[in-house]
Amino acid sequence: MSFASFSEFLAMGPHGVYVWSAYGICVAVLALNVALPLRARRRYWQEQARRLRREESR
């Protein structure tokens, strides 16, 4: 497949909306696969620190 210009490449004819939305969804899923476990780990360590402080104050 060859395109005459970069703007034609971005438009990808009638398939541009499908192609770029598929890429966008893929990137979003990959980002969530990284971000959600990091957030859960941070929340876990914060909860453990709170639990430890509560136990030490008793």
Secondary structure, 3 states (H helix, E strand, C coil): CCCCCHHHHHHCHHHHHHHHHHHHHHHHHHHHHHHHHHHHHHHHHHHHHHHHHHHHHC
